[in-house]
Amino acid sequence: MSVLLDRFTNELLPGNAHWPSASDVEVGGAMLKLVESDEQQLVLLSKLMNFLETSQGVPTLASALEAHDAELFGFAKVLAFEAYYINPQVREVVARRSIYANRPPQPAGFQITTRKVLPWNEDEILWRSDGTACSNEIMIEQKKDLKKTWTVEEIRQWRL
């Protein structure tokens, strides 16, 4: 991973006796993975890397970026924090020091089980036969295609 990106993320997340530093948990690499499928974020990350390259002599990269381009700094900070807090080592520290379980945050964190939501007219005849010849004809029409959604015009044409 980039030494400059590690230096930048360590300024944001330096670590201490309880918390690992950003470079300890490879935040830079995680940042790259988080943005790899988003063209706009890739452009912003490229701008960040260009800034870090041109500012490598500056003692504090994070402060310099914040002063130079507050929006880019905001993007980089949020991305670094996301990359940090999805790391299992960091989640373990959070679990030890709080009431939160060690599991990934949303959107990938909780397994979501979806129920198949059926259309309101699937596999069901909505017309109740009243025993008349007309209602029996309508019932026959509905049974021909249970998934058909009847239009108001079609319903009006039924002989009631």
Secondary structure, DSSP 8 states (H G I E B T S, - for coil): --HHHHHHHHHHS---SSS--TTTTTHHHHHHHHHTT-HHHHHHHHHHHHHHHHTTTSS-HHHHHHHH-HHHHHHHHHHHHHHHHTSHHHHHHHHHHSS--S---TTTSS---------TTTT-------SSHHHHHHHHHHHH-TT----HHHHHHS--
